[in-house]
Amino acid sequence: MTSSADMETNPLWSPDGNRIAYKMAALSGAYTLTEEYVISVANGFDAPVIYAWNGPQAIQMSGWSPDGTKIAYTAEAVSGTSGKDRVSYLVTISDVTLSGTTAQASNSQVLSAVTLGDRDALFSPDGSKVVLWGWDTSYRALLWLYDLASKSVRRVTTEGFDYHPRWSPDGKKIVFESNRNGNMDIWVLTLE
């Protein structure tokens, strides 16, 4: 699918199976943010088309909306959560359209203004919410839930360190990993 000398990782299927988002990182070893791309396989795997991401500087795509029109990702953004403005990695969502050789992001919005940095955002099965994990101001990794209709975020765990949330198929539960008992274990949270 790809043939660059750089390292291509983190492939992410779109819900319709016609697109794959991925990231590319330089092999130089120097710190640089990754580049994001989308491969269209709508015309088959023998004729893939690669589109370069044109949107907020992203470090990793994490989840497509169920209808495939939006994507959630971690982007470099300015946050004042720590008490002063600083560059942080925050979950962002954007509408995505493919045109020419560009995967164009539009209507981009940062989901959380309350964490020091966050990652691993996934849309709920009905597309109405996004779950993510993020560092609170006490440096605990907790789970947060963003409601797209109200544009509000709320913390859904308090004990930390909680990572890598995943939705149940019915959208009523979230499974995640946590070391709150001193060991990484799998936990389930039932949403109200």
PyMOL commands that set and color helices and strands:
alter all, ss='L'
color gray80, all
select strands_A, chain A and resi 7-13+19-25+35-40+49-54+58-64+70-79+86-99+102-110+117-123+129-135+141-147+152-155+162-167+173-178+185-190
alter strands_A, ss='S'
color yellow, strands_A
deselect
rebuild
show_as cartoon
